[in-house]
């Protein structure tokens, strides 16, 4: 064995260990879509969104937010909102989507559905789900209310809610008559 072979072997071993360590470390890197910055939206990025006080959600910078409810196509409200059924019915009649977030999302929606204000719609689509959803989005199609519900076992993270909202908005667009 030549004298020069040993240092080369050590150099190759060191390089090999470094490359192996770097490749092994890749498995701990976040996967695509694991942060809000990596989210891709089909609909949410083009939906003017109003976020009510008390909503614990950080919107992605691509989501256009508005400061007044009359400028919004999507209204994000806490599940225990003070918005009354009359206002909710007016928003729905104006083709706005209402997203209720939190533990009281479904009870609030069921209270609205049972109100006289919702007599304006052809259905009283009150259905209780178990478990209660963390996110409930209400809309109207041809004067009938419809809801989209999402539940997470450990509670949703912001990116989970954003993805769910985008998926629901895409479903609504597909279902909306042209």
C-alpha positions as CSV (number, residue, x, y, z in Angstrom):
1,X,0.0,0.0,0.0
2,X,1.4,3.3,-0.9
3,X,1.8,6.2,1.5
4,X,-0.5,8.4,-0.6
5,X,-3.4,5.8,-0.6
6,X,-4.1,6.2,3.2
7,X,-4.8,10.0,3.1
8,X,-7.0,9.5,0.0
9,X,-9.0,6.8,1.8
10,X,-9.4,9.0,4.8
11,X,-10.5,11.9,2.6
12,X,-13.0,9.7,0.7
13,X,-14.3,8.3,4.1
14,X,-14.7,11.8,5.4
15,X,-16.5,13.0,2.2
16,X,-18.7,9.8,2.3
17,X,-19.7,10.4,5.9
18,X,-20.5,14.0,5.2
19,X,-22.7,13.2,2.2
20,X,-24.4,10.4,4.0
21,X,-25.1,12.6,7.0
22,X,-26.5,15.3,4.7
23,X,-28.7,12.9,2.9
24,X,-29.9,11.4,6.1
25,X,-30.7,14.8,7.4
26,X,-33.0,15.4,4.5
27,X,-35.6,13.1,6.0
28,X,-36.1,15.6,8.8
29,X,-36.6,18.5,6.4
30,X,-40.2,19.7,6.2
31,X,-42.2,18.2,3.4
32,X,-43.7,20.3,0.6
33,X,-46.7,22.2,1.9
34,X,-45.8,22.0,5.5
35,X,-45.7,25.7,6.1
36,X,-48.2,28.4,5.2
37,X,-45.6,30.0,2.9
38,X,-45.7,26.9,0.7
39,X,-49.5,26.7,0.3
40,X,-51.0,26.9,-3.2
41,X,-54.5,28.1,-3.5
42,X,-57.0,27.4,-6.3
43,X,-59.7,29.8,-5.0
44,X,-58.8,31.4,-1.7
45,X,-56.1,33.7,-3.3
46,X,-58.8,35.4,-5.4
47,X,-61.6,35.6,-2.8
48,X,-62.0,38.9,-0.9
49,X,-62.1,37.8,2.8
50,X,-63.3,39.5,5.9
51,X,-61.9,38.3,9.2
52,X,-64.0,39.2,12.2
53,X,-62.5,40.1,15.5
54,X,-62.0,36.9,17.6
55,X,-61.0,34.7,14.7
56,X,-57.8,33.0,15.6
57,X,-56.4,32.4,12.1
58,X,-53.4,34.0,10.4
59,X,-54.2,34.3,6.7
60,X,-51.5,33.8,4.1
61,X,-50.3,36.9,2.4
62,X,-51.9,35.8,-0.9
63,X,-55.4,35.9,0.5
64,X,-57.0,39.3,-0.2
65,X,-58.5,40.7,3.0
66,X,-61.1,43.4,3.3
67,X,-62.0,45.6,6.3
68,X,-65.8,45.7,5.6
69,X,-68.2,42.9,5.4
70,X,-70.0,44.4,2.3
71,X,-66.7,44.0,0.3
72,X,-66.2,40.3,1.2
73,X,-67.1,37.2,-0.6
74,X,-66.0,35.1,2.3
75,X,-66.7,36.1,5.9
76,X,-64.6,34.4,8.6
77,X,-66.4,34.5,12.0
78,X,-65.8,32.9,15.3
79,X,-68.2,30.0,16.1
80,X,-69.5,32.0,19.1
81,X,-70.2,35.1,16.9
82,X,-72.6,37.8,18.0
83,X,-73.8,38.0,14.4
84,X,-77.6,37.4,14.4
85,X,-79.5,35.1,12.0
86,X,-81.0,38.1,10.1
87,X,-77.5,39.4,9.2
88,X,-76.3,35.9,8.3
89,X,-79.4,35.4,6.1
90,X,-78.7,38.7,4.4
91,X,-75.1,37.8,3.6
92,X,-76.1,34.4,2.3
93,X,-78.8,35.9,0.1
94,X,-76.1,38.2,-1.3
95,X,-74.1,35.1,-2.3
96,X,-71.5,35.4,0.4
97,X,-70.0,32.4,2.1
98,X,-69.9,32.4,5.9
99,X,-67.2,30.4,7.6
100,X,-67.7,29.7,11.3
101,X,-64.5,28.6,13.2
102,X,-64.3,26.9,16.5
103,X,-66.3,24.7,18.9
104,X,-69.5,26.7,18.6
105,X,-69.6,26.7,14.8
106,X,-72.3,24.1,14.4
107,X,-74.5,25.2,17.3
108,X,-74.4,28.8,15.9
109,X,-75.4,27.6,12.4
110,X,-78.2,25.4,13.8
111,X,-79.6,28.4,15.7
112,X,-79.5,30.4,12.6
113,X,-81.2,27.7,10.5
114,X,-84.0,27.4,13.1
115,X,-84.6,31.1,13.1
116,X,-87.4,33.0,11.2
117,X,-84.7,34.8,9.2
118,X,-83.9,31.6,7.4
119,X,-87.5,31.1,6.3
120,X,-86.3,33.1,3.3
121,X,-84.6,30.0,2.0
122,X,-86.4,27.0,0.6
123,X,-84.8,24.5,3.0
124,X,-84.1,24.2,6.6
125,X,-81.1,22.1,6.1
126,X,-80.3,21.7,9.8
127,X,-78.3,18.6,10.4
128,X,-76.3,17.9,13.5
129,X,-73.0,16.2,12.9
130,X,-71.0,14.2,15.4
131,X,-68.4,15.3,16.3
132,X,-69.1,18.9,15.9
133,X,-67.0,20.5,13.1
134,X,-64.1,22.8,13.7
135,X,-65.0,24.6,10.5
136,X,-68.4,25.1,9.0
137,X,-69.0,27.0,5.8
138,X,-72.5,28.0,4.8
139,X,-73.6,29.1,1.4
140,X,-76.7,29.2,-0.8
141,X,-77.4,27.6,-4.1
142,X,-80.6,28.7,-5.9
143,X,-82.2,29.9,-2.6
144,X,-81.2,26.8,-0.7
145,X,-78.6,26.7,2.1
146,X,-75.7,24.2,2.0
147,X,-73.0,23.5,4.5
148,X,-69.4,22.2,4.3
149,X,-68.0,20.8,7.5
150,X,-64.4,19.9,8.5
151,X,-63.2,18.3,11.7
152,X,-59.6,17.5,12.9
153,X,-58.8,15.1,15.6
154,X,-56.2,17.3,17.3
155,X,-57.7,20.7,16.3
156,X,-56.7,22.4,13.0
157,X,-53.5,24.4,12.5
158,X,-53.7,27.5,10.3
159,X,-52.5,25.7,7.2
160,X,-55.1,23.0,7.7
161,X,-57.9,25.6,7.9
162,X,-56.5,27.5,4.9
163,X,-56.3,24.3,2.8
164,X,-59.8,23.3,3.9
165,X,-61.2,26.8,3.1
166,X,-59.6,26.7,-0.4
167,X,-60.9,23.1,-1.0
168,X,-64.4,24.2,0.0
169,X,-64.3,27.3,-2.1
170,X,-63.3,25.2,-5.1
171,X,-66.2,22.8,-4.4
172,X,-68.6,25.8,-4.3
173,X,-67.3,27.2,-7.6
174,X,-67.7,23.8,-9.2
175,X,-71.3,23.5,-7.9
176,X,-72.2,27.1,-8.8
177,X,-74.2,27.4,-12.0
178,X,-72.4,29.4,-14.7
